[in-house]
Amino acid sequence: MKKQKIAIIGAGVAGASTALYLSQLGLDITLYEQQKSVVSGPPWCHLHAGGNLYREISDEQCFSLLSQSIDFVKLYPYVVDYRPTVIALADDDKSTPSSLLPRLKRLQKEYQRLIDLDKNNQVLGKSENYYKLYDHESMKALQKAQAIKNPKTNDEWMIAVAKNLDLKKVQFPLILVQEYGLNIFRLAGGLMLDLKASKNVSLKLETSVEDIQKDALGWSIISTKQNQNKEKKQNKEQQTFDYLINAAGFQTGKIDDMLGIKCERMVEFKASYVAQWQESKTVAFPEIIIHGERGTPKGMAQFTPYPNGYFQLHGMTPNITLYEDGLVKSSKTSSQPQLKKKFLDKVNEGWEQEEIKQRTHNAIAHVANFIPSFSEATVGSQPLFGAQQILGKDATLRVAEVSFPLNNYARCEIIKVSSVTDMMQGIVKELMDLNYLSPLSLKYKPSLCQRVDEKDVKNKAKNIAKERGYPADMAERNVKFIMQVD
Ligand SMILES: Cc1cc2nc3c(=O)[nH]c(=O)nc-3n(C[C@H](O)[C@H](O)[C@H](O)COP(=O)(O)OP(=O)(O)OC[C@H]3O[C@@H](n4cnc5c(N)ncnc54)[C@H](O)[C@@H]3O)c2cc1C
């Protein structure tokens, strides 16, 4: 079989993972990324293993998120922070925790079904421990326990919650669920090492794809390598490929436009904030979610712990994570939704200090409504932010993988990072149909994580965090291994 040449545009989690997987299957990959390092797009911190952060989505999407998350944990275990998530409803929320229970039961059953299919799917602990309920009385009892730095059981994780959450502000029961944390800096570090070590991958960093033409030989890609001085682009290059993979994230539409493809999609700019809370350094917290109505001042609060007193905060309100004009749609003339300049300036140039201060304080205050002692937290760094694509017209869509709108062209359109394994399998099937890969390829499971050494990943991840302006502590995990659940 002739060794086919594949171009991938964009080295986010979608493009960089695909590059490594296809290179392991023997294909010749050129990976274009306009930034200095891989996986530098919008942030991600939460493994949506069951979609419990989204009350509005269908059971089918939740089941897909569960099974895709299991695959993601198996693919990249070194990226997972094995700590649970606690879900609460604010006391004045229109709904009740009991309304969440039927779905949790269905998810628990579905998880057991996946374990029955393959015992290696048991990456979230035993199915009977997928979720656990805590009533007011048990939280009161846990308030008396000693706070713990290295919790090993569900109850131990709940001690910090019992001691810090204002129990008058939430409804009972609270729900603890095995949705873990993910660390973007660790994946960036691991993939940088693996891609550079791969003989089949030519990684072109700081290189942006400017134009694409189709000719008799295939896809002709024109790219420019940036000079140190960003203004002066130089080193124009033209290369021809057999197959093109568009993994350009929120700029996917720009590539579609180059190819003359019409497609409906949305792009949403969102931001999360980094706070430091000295007092919490000796205590481990689970992630805490307080559900609320999206887009209103009571929108969901998300409190995500990192080591050494750092927290990533989301607040689904217009003065924290969301922006009034942050969601835009494609038009009749362009498949690329046009974000306002103020958002693109943030992505390309960074933030004004005053806005970082203002919005991070809004986020701290939003969380402190429920965790009063958190009001002492301060700004920890610049925000973690970016724009993400949502294909089609439904802004609540959370699961999507890949489509093939032209011959020899794949368009990656993930919304959550866990969709990456199904996305890669879709591409492999397509390449098998084209005879680029042998029919045995699907039997080969990607082993992307197996070559990276923990010490190297840690060092590389810390350097990347620092280079991007974040504390090196955020490249660490709280918990490295699945806990022994009670
Ligand atoms: C605030 C926020 C929080 C989020 N939290 C979570 C979460 O907790 N869990 C979760 O699963 N998901 C989360 N997401 C979604 C997640 O960030 C995205 O799904 C994911 O990053 C998409 O990955 P990607 O590889 O498709 O795109 P990207 O990561 O955007 O990668 C695309 C890459 O293509 C490059 N590129 C684009 N055009 C060109 C070009 N012409 N030439 C060269 N390079 C190009 C870009 O520089 C970029 O690096 C969050 C999103 C936001 C905005």
The ligand as an SDF file (V2000), in Angstrom:
LIG
                    3D

 53 58  0  0  0  0  0  0  0  0999 V2000
  -14.3090   28.4010   28.7700 C   0  0  0  0  0  0  0  0  0  0  0  0
  -14.3680   27.0160   28.1730 C   0  0  0  0  0  0  0  0  0  0  0  0
  -14.3720   25.9080   29.0260 C   0  0  0  0  0  0  0  0  0  0  0  0
  -14.4310   24.6120   28.4940 C   0  0  0  0  0  0  0  0  0  0  0  0
  -14.4290   23.5490   29.3620 N   0  0  0  0  0  0  0  0  0  0  0  0
  -14.4750   22.2970   28.8660 C   0  0  0  0  0  0  0  0  0  0  0  0
  -14.4380   21.1770   29.7510 C   0  0  0  0  0  0  0  0  0  0  0  0
  -14.3530   21.3350   30.9810 O   0  0  0  0  0  0  0  0  0  0  0  0
  -14.4650   19.9120   29.2130 N   0  0  0  0  0  0  0  0  0  0  0  0
  -14.5360   19.7150   27.8540 C   0  0  0  0  0  0  0  0  0  0  0  0
  -14.5570   18.5570   27.4320 O   0  0  0  0  0  0  0  0  0  0  0  0
  -14.5680   20.7590   26.9940 N   0  0  0  0  0  0  0  0  0  0  0  0
  -14.5470   22.0490   27.4660 C   0  0  0  0  0  0  0  0  0  0  0  0
  -14.5490   23.1020   26.5900 N   0  0  0  0  0  0  0  0  0  0  0  0
  -14.5630   22.8180   25.1390 C   0  0  0  0  0  0  0  0  0  0  0  0
  -13.1540   22.4760   24.6620 C   0  0  0  0  0  0  0  0  0  0  0  0
  -12.2810   23.5190   25.0000 O   0  0  0  0  0  0  0  0  0  0  0  0
  -13.1510   22.2430   23.1600 C   0  0  0  0  0  0  0  0  0  0  0  0
  -14.0690   21.2540   22.8420 O   0  0  0  0  0  0  0  0  0  0  0  0
  -11.8130   21.7590   22.6290 C   0  0  0  0  0  0  0  0  0  0  0  0
  -10.7670   22.5680   23.0350 O   0  0  0  0  0  0  0  0  0  0  0  0
  -11.8630   21.7050   21.1060 C   0  0  0  0  0  0  0  0  0  0  0  0
  -10.6570   21.1310   20.6590 O   0  0  0  0  0  0  0  0  0  0  0  0
  -10.2360   21.2300   19.1300 P   0  0  0  0  0  0  0  0  0  0  0  0
   -8.9790   20.4910   19.0030 O   0  0  0  0  0  0  0  0  0  0  0  0
  -11.3860   20.8790   18.2650 O   0  0  0  0  0  0  0  0  0  0  0  0
  -10.0260   22.8060   18.8730 O   0  0  0  0  0  0  0  0  0  0  0  0
   -8.8950   23.8060   19.4150 P   0  0  0  0  0  0  0  0  0  0  0  0
   -8.3960   23.3970   20.7340 O   0  0  0  0  0  0  0  0  0  0  0  0
   -9.4850   25.1680   19.2680 O   0  0  0  0  0  0  0  0  0  0  0  0
   -7.6990   23.6010   18.3790 O   0  0  0  0  0  0  0  0  0  0  0  0
   -7.7170   24.1570   17.0890 C   0  0  0  0  0  0  0  0  0  0  0  0
   -6.2980   24.5890   16.7400 C   0  0  0  0  0  0  0  0  0  0  0  0
   -6.2520   24.9500   15.3760 O   0  0  0  0  0  0  0  0  0  0  0  0
   -5.3110   26.0000   15.2250 C   0  0  0  0  0  0  0  0  0  0  0  0
   -5.6230   26.6500   13.9500 N   0  0  0  0  0  0  0  0  0  0  0  0
   -6.7950   27.2130   13.5620 C   0  0  0  0  0  0  0  0  0  0  0  0
   -6.7040   27.7020   12.3130 N   0  0  0  0  0  0  0  0  0  0  0  0
   -5.4490   27.4290   11.8940 C   0  0  0  0  0  0  0  0  0  0  0  0
   -4.7390   27.7010   10.6790 C   0  0  0  0  0  0  0  0  0  0  0  0
   -5.3270   28.3340    9.6380 N   0  0  0  0  0  0  0  0  0  0  0  0
   -3.4420   27.2940   10.5850 N   0  0  0  0  0  0  0  0  0  0  0  0
   -2.8210   26.6580   11.6170 C   0  0  0  0  0  0  0  0  0  0  0  0
   -3.4490   26.3980   12.7880 N   0  0  0  0  0  0  0  0  0  0  0  0
   -4.7430   26.7670   12.9150 C   0  0  0  0  0  0  0  0  0  0  0  0
   -5.5750   26.8660   16.4470 C   0  0  0  0  0  0  0  0  0  0  0  0
   -4.4640   27.6750   16.7470 O   0  0  0  0  0  0  0  0  0  0  0  0
   -5.8420   25.8150   17.5180 C   0  0  0  0  0  0  0  0  0  0  0  0
   -4.6820   25.4880   18.2670 O   0  0  0  0  0  0  0  0  0  0  0  0
  -14.5000   24.4240   27.0880 C   0  0  0  0  0  0  0  0  0  0  0  0
  -14.4970   25.5420   26.2240 C   0  0  0  0  0  0  0  0  0  0  0  0
  -14.4140   26.8250   26.7500 C   0  0  0  0  0  0  0  0  0  0  0  0
  -14.4130   27.9900   25.8000 C   0  0  0  0  0  0  0  0  0  0  0  0
  1  2  1  0
  2  3  1  0
  2 52  2  0
  3  4  2  0
  4  5  1  0
  4 50  1  0
  5  6  2  0
  6  7  1  0
  6 13  1  0
  7  8  2  0
  7  9  1  0
  9 10  1  0
 10 11  2  0
 10 12  1  0
 12 13  2  0
 13 14  1  0
 14 15  1  0
 14 50  1  0
 15 16  1  0
 16 17  1  0
 16 18  1  0
 18 19  1  0
 18 20  1  0
 20 21  1  0
 20 22  1  0
 22 23  1  0
 23 24  1  0
 24 25  2  0
 24 26  1  0
 24 27  1  0
 27 28  1  0
 28 29  2  0
 28 30  1  0
 28 31  1  0
 31 32  1  0
 32 33  1  0
 33 34  1  0
 33 48  1  0
 34 35  1  0
 35 36  1  0
 35 46  1  0
 36 37  1  0
 36 45  1  0
 37 38  2  0
 38 39  1  0
 39 40  1  0
 39 45  2  0
 40 41  1  0
 40 42  2  0
 42 43  1  0
 43 44  2  0
 44 45  1  0
 46 47  1  0
 46 48  1  0
 48 49  1  0
 50 51  2  0
 51 52  1  0
 52 53  1  0
M  END
$$$$
